[in-house]
């Protein structure tokens, strides 16, 4: 679901991912960390302005 979103959009935030998948913010953060570790996405920015982009 997230990859389809990233095909249509440049980036996704944790809050957008949480709403898209209908999960808690805590679970969304955990999922995004797993995707980062697997190399599926990259993190850009820091603090409150972190966005995630598709790794190419």
N, C-alpha and C positions, 0 to 999 in steps of 0.2 A: 504494500500500500504506500509506504514511504517513497519507494523508488519511482512509482508512477507519479507521485506528487512532485518529486525532484526533476522528473523529465519535463513537466509542465512549468515548473518554477525554478528559480536560480538556487534558492536556499530554503531551509526550514528551521524554525526555532523549536525549542523544547515544548513550549506551550502549544504551538501548532501541531506538533507530533502527538501530544497528549490528547488534544481535541480530535484529531484525525482518527486515532486508534481507540478513542474512548477509554483511556486508562489514566491512572493517577499521575501527577507530576513526578512523584518519586520513582514510579515504575518507568516512566518515559525517560528520565535521566539514566536509569540503569540500562535500558535498552539501547539508548544512544551511545553509552560508553562501550557496550558490547560491539556495536556496529563500528565504532572507532577502532577498537582493538582488532577487529577482523579486516579492517582496511576498506570497508564498504563506503564510508563517508569520511570527510575531513572536517575539522573544526576551524572556524575562522572567527577572530575577534576574542574578546575576553569579558569576564564579568557578566553584567546584565545584557551585553550586546553580542553574545555568542550566537552564531548561526552555524548550521551544518550544511555542507555542500557535498554533492556526489563526487566520490573519488574517481579519477579517470585513469 
